[in-house]
Amino acid sequence: MKALLKIVVFSLAVICGFAGYTTFGLPLIVPEAPPVEEKLGGDITMDQFIAVGEKIYNGKGTCTLCHNPVGGRAPLLEPVASVSMERIKDPRYKGKATNIEEYIRESMIDVSAMVVEGFGKKGSNDTISPMPDVSKGAIGLSEVEINAVIAFLQNTAGVEVTVPLPTGDEGAPADDAPEEIRVAENAAEAFAKFDCLSCHIVPGVEEGGDIGPDLTKMSSTAGKRVKGLSAEKYIVESILKPNDFIVEEFDADMMPDDYAGKMTVAEMNMIVDALAGKK
């Protein structure tokens, strides 16, 4: 009888402890609505269009994630409009652009047409860019949004803004209703949704970037990185607080630290399980 009572008490303690951990121990992850397209129709001035381009550049386009003076992961874009013609004349250039506007648009979509020296994927001899096509995937800029970013970059470099202003409801959402939050259904979708593939190679996906650590070996290394942290806990901490532990050969401030406000708990679990090697 005493043995049975001990088992019951122990079981209750485990259940209560787990419930307390999941309620108070895990970080709060609040889903955030995905970026929405800017309303660009109607009567808009070029100054307003440029301002929208700046907002997209710093927000939905995620340009500053790599193109910033801190991480050194990609060339700075402020002067791109003033050096575009020089890039077009470079013997390594493989694109079809003939002017500044065409070159900037091409560099956002056909990203390997011209890879700036020193910024290509490792082992590609600067022939393959690690940058994603911004018109597809998680970023998914519309044609008008791309034009707005081009206008911003042309204006920033002090060259003539040549992109046309949008007309009518071009590039605008169908109505003012908030865009429905799309939750990833599996780890592959979650990796794509949060643009992990631009910087990392991840389990189960052939294509990936090499700006950040290779994550395919996380299942065997995560539990050994920080004393006292299990593999799963380490992975969660690495996502939510990426600067707390920096993998050798990589720099701080390279990974965004705002995923807690963008991922649902389910999406976090999918990513953690995939990286930890769980089926």
C-alpha positions as CSV (number, residue, x, y, z in Angstrom):
1,M,0.0,0.0,0.0
2,K,2.8,2.4,0.9
3,A,4.5,1.6,-2.4
4,L,1.3,2.4,-4.3
5,L,0.9,5.6,-2.4
6,K,4.5,6.6,-3.3
7,I,3.9,5.9,-7.0
8,V,0.7,8.0,-6.9
9,V,2.5,10.9,-5.2
10,F,5.4,10.7,-7.5
11,S,3.2,10.7,-10.6
12,L,1.2,13.7,-9.4
13,A,4.5,15.6,-8.7
14,V,5.7,14.9,-12.2
15,I,2.4,16.0,-13.8
16,C,2.3,19.2,-11.7
17,G,5.9,19.9,-12.5
18,F,5.4,19.5,-16.2
19,A,2.3,21.6,-16.1
20,G,4.1,24.3,-14.3
21,Y,7.1,24.3,-16.7
22,T,4.9,24.5,-19.8
23,T,2.9,27.3,-18.2
24,F,5.6,29.4,-16.6
25,G,9.0,28.0,-17.8
26,L,8.6,28.2,-21.6
27,P,8.9,31.6,-23.2
28,L,5.7,33.2,-24.4
29,I,5.5,33.0,-28.2
30,V,2.8,35.3,-29.6
31,P,2.0,34.9,-33.3
32,E,2.3,38.1,-35.3
33,A,0.4,38.8,-38.5
34,P,2.6,38.3,-41.6
35,P,3.7,41.4,-43.5
36,V,1.0,42.8,-45.8
37,E,1.3,44.5,-49.1
38,E,1.4,48.3,-49.0
39,K,-1.5,50.1,-50.5
40,L,0.0,51.7,-53.5
41,G,-2.9,52.6,-55.7
42,G,-4.7,55.9,-56.3
43,D,-3.1,59.3,-56.3
44,I,0.4,58.9,-54.9
45,T,3.4,61.2,-55.4
46,M,6.9,60.0,-56.1
47,D,8.0,61.2,-52.7
48,Q,5.3,59.0,-51.1
49,F,6.3,56.1,-53.4
50,I,9.9,56.4,-52.3
51,A,8.8,56.5,-48.6
52,V,6.8,53.3,-49.2
53,G,10.0,51.7,-50.8
54,E,12.0,52.7,-47.7
55,K,9.4,51.0,-45.4
56,I,9.4,47.8,-47.5
57,Y,13.3,47.9,-47.6
58,N,13.4,48.0,-43.8
59,G,10.4,45.8,-43.2
60,K,8.7,43.2,-45.4
61,G,11.6,43.0,-47.8
62,T,14.0,42.0,-44.9
63,C,16.8,43.8,-46.8
64,T,18.6,45.1,-43.8
65,L,18.9,41.6,-42.3
66,C,21.9,41.0,-44.5
67,H,22.7,44.4,-46.1
68,N,23.9,46.2,-43.1
69,P,27.3,47.5,-41.8
70,V,27.3,45.2,-38.8
71,G,27.3,41.6,-40.0
72,G,29.2,42.1,-43.3
73,R,27.1,39.3,-44.9
74,A,26.1,41.2,-48.0
75,P,27.2,44.4,-49.8
76,L,25.7,47.7,-48.7
77,L,22.9,48.8,-51.0
78,E,22.9,52.5,-50.5
79,P,25.3,53.1,-53.4
80,V,24.0,50.3,-55.6
81,A,22.2,52.7,-58.1
82,S,25.4,54.7,-58.5
83,V,27.5,51.6,-59.3
84,S,25.0,49.7,-61.4
85,M,26.4,50.7,-64.8
86,E,29.9,49.7,-63.6
87,R,28.6,46.3,-62.5
88,I,26.9,45.8,-65.9
89,K,30.2,46.3,-67.6
90,D,32.0,43.8,-65.3
91,P,33.2,40.8,-67.3
92,R,31.6,38.5,-64.7
93,Y,28.2,40.0,-65.2
94,K,25.7,37.4,-66.6
95,G,22.5,39.4,-66.8
96,K,20.6,41.3,-69.4
97,A,20.1,44.7,-67.8
98,T,21.1,47.8,-69.8
99,N,20.3,50.6,-67.3
100,I,20.2,51.3,-63.5
101,E,16.6,50.4,-63.0
102,E,16.9,47.1,-64.8
103,Y,20.0,46.1,-62.9
104,I,18.5,46.7,-59.5
105,R,15.4,44.8,-60.4
106,E,17.4,42.0,-61.8
107,S,19.6,41.8,-58.7
108,M,16.5,41.3,-56.6
109,I,15.1,38.5,-58.7
110,D,17.9,36.9,-60.8
111,V,20.2,37.1,-57.8
112,S,23.2,35.3,-59.3
113,A,23.4,37.4,-62.5
114,M,26.1,39.5,-60.8
115,V,27.6,38.4,-57.5
116,V,29.7,41.1,-55.8
117,E,33.2,39.8,-55.2
118,G,33.5,38.2,-51.7
119,F,29.8,37.8,-51.2
120,G,29.0,34.6,-53.1
121,K,28.2,31.2,-51.5
122,K,31.2,29.4,-50.1
123,G,32.9,27.3,-52.7
124,S,31.1,28.9,-55.6
125,N,33.9,31.3,-56.5
126,D,31.4,34.2,-56.3
127,T,29.2,32.7,-59.0
128,I,26.2,31.9,-56.8
129,S,24.5,34.4,-54.6
130,P,23.1,33.4,-51.2
131,M,20.3,35.9,-51.5
132,P,16.7,34.6,-52.2
133,D,14.5,35.8,-55.0
134,V,12.5,38.5,-53.2
135,S,9.5,38.0,-55.5
136,K,9.0,34.5,-54.1
137,G,8.9,32.5,-50.9
138,A,8.4,34.1,-47.5
139,I,9.3,37.6,-48.7
140,G,7.1,37.6,-51.9
141,L,7.3,41.2,-53.0
142,S,4.8,42.2,-55.7
143,E,6.0,44.0,-58.9
144,V,4.9,47.4,-57.5
145,E,6.6,46.8,-54.2
146,I,9.8,45.9,-56.0
147,N,9.4,49.2,-58.0
148,A,9.0,51.1,-54.7
149,V,12.3,49.6,-53.4
150,I,14.0,50.5,-56.6
151,A,12.7,54.1,-56.3
152,F,14.0,54.3,-52.8
153,L,17.5,53.0,-53.8
154,Q,17.7,55.3,-56.8
155,N,16.7,58.3,-54.6
156,T,19.2,57.2,-51.8
157,A,22.1,57.2,-54.3
158,G,21.1,60.6,-55.7
159,V,20.3,59.3,-59.2
160,E,17.1,59.9,-61.3
161,V,14.2,57.9,-60.2
162,T,12.9,56.1,-63.3
163,V,10.3,53.6,-62.1
164,P,6.7,54.5,-62.9
165,L,4.2,55.4,-60.3
166,P,1.5,52.8,-59.7
167,T,-2.0,53.4,-61.0
168,G,-5.5,52.4,-59.8
169,D,-5.4,49.6,-57.3
170,E,-2.3,48.1,-58.6
171,G,-0.4,46.1,-55.9
172,A,-3.0,46.8,-53.2
173,P,-4.8,44.2,-51.1
174,A,-8.4,43.4,-52.1
175,D,-9.8,45.1,-49.0
176,D,-8.9,46.5,-45.6
177,A,-9.5,43.2,-43.7
178,P,-6.4,41.9,-41.9
179,E,-4.5,39.2,-43.7
180,E,-5.2,35.8,-42.2
181,I,-2.2,34.3,-40.3
182,R,-0.9,31.4,-42.2
183,V,0.5,28.8,-39.9
184,A,3.1,26.3,-41.3
185,E,1.9,22.8,-41.4
186,N,5.3,21.1,-41.2
187,A,9.0,21.9,-40.5
188,A,9.9,22.5,-44.2
189,E,7.1,25.1,-44.4
190,A,8.2,26.7,-41.2
191,F,11.8,26.9,-42.4
192,A,10.6,28.6,-45.6
193,K,8.2,30.9,-43.8
194,F,10.8,32.3,-41.5
195,D,13.4,32.5,-44.3
196,C,15.9,30.1,-42.5
197,L,17.1,28.8,-45.8
198,S,18.7,32.1,-46.8
199,C,21.3,31.7,-44.1
200,H,21.3,28.0,-43.0
201,I,21.3,24.5,-44.4
202,V,18.6,22.6,-42.6
203,P,17.5,19.0,-42.3
204,G,15.3,17.7,-45.1
205,V,15.9,20.6,-47.5
206,E,18.5,20.4,-50.2
207,E,19.0,24.1,-50.9
208,G,20.2,26.5,-48.2
209,G,22.6,29.3,-47.3
210,D,26.0,29.3,-45.7
211,I,25.9,32.7,-44.0
212,G,24.9,31.0,-40.8
213,P,25.9,27.6,-39.2
214,D,25.0,24.4,-40.9
215,L,22.0,23.1,-38.9
216,T,21.9,19.5,-40.2
217,K,24.2,18.4,-37.4
218,M,22.2,20.0,-34.6
219,S,20.8,16.8,-33.4
220,S,24.2,15.5,-32.3
221,T,25.8,18.8,-31.2
222,A,23.0,20.9,-29.6
223,G,23.0,19.0,-26.4
224,K,26.8,19.5,-25.9
225,R,26.9,23.3,-26.6
226,V,25.9,24.7,-23.2
227,K,26.3,22.9,-20.0
228,G,22.9,22.2,-18.4
229,L,20.9,22.8,-21.6
230,S,19.3,19.8,-23.4
231,A,19.4,19.8,-27.2
232,E,15.8,21.0,-27.4
233,K,16.3,23.8,-24.8
234,Y,19.5,24.9,-26.5
235,I,17.7,25.1,-29.9
236,V,14.9,27.2,-28.4
237,E,17.3,29.5,-26.8
238,S,19.3,29.8,-30.0
239,I,16.1,30.9,-31.9
240,L,14.8,33.3,-29.3
241,K,18.1,34.7,-28.0
242,P,20.6,34.1,-30.8
243,N,23.3,36.3,-29.3
244,D,23.5,34.3,-26.1
245,F,25.8,31.7,-27.7
246,I,27.7,32.4,-30.9
247,V,29.0,29.4,-32.9
248,E,32.7,29.7,-33.6
249,E,33.6,31.5,-36.9
250,F,30.3,33.4,-36.9
251,D,29.5,36.9,-35.6
252,A,27.0,38.3,-33.2
253,D,23.9,40.3,-34.5
254,M,23.7,38.2,-37.6
255,M,20.3,36.5,-36.7
256,P,17.1,38.4,-35.9
257,D,16.0,38.3,-32.3
258,D,12.3,38.9,-32.8
259,Y,11.1,35.4,-33.6
260,A,9.2,35.1,-30.3
261,G,6.7,37.6,-31.7
262,K,6.4,35.9,-35.1
263,M,6.3,32.1,-34.5
264,T,3.4,30.2,-33.0
265,V,4.2,27.5,-30.4
266,A,3.4,24.8,-33.0
267,E,5.8,26.3,-35.5
268,M,8.5,26.5,-32.9
269,N,8.0,22.9,-31.9
270,M,8.1,21.8,-35.6
271,I,11.5,23.5,-36.1
272,V,12.9,22.3,-32.7
273,D,11.9,18.7,-33.4
274,A,13.3,18.8,-36.9
275,L,16.7,20.2,-35.7
276,A,16.8,17.8,-32.8
277,G,16.3,14.9,-35.1
278,K,12.8,13.9,-33.9
279,K,10.4,12.4,-36.4
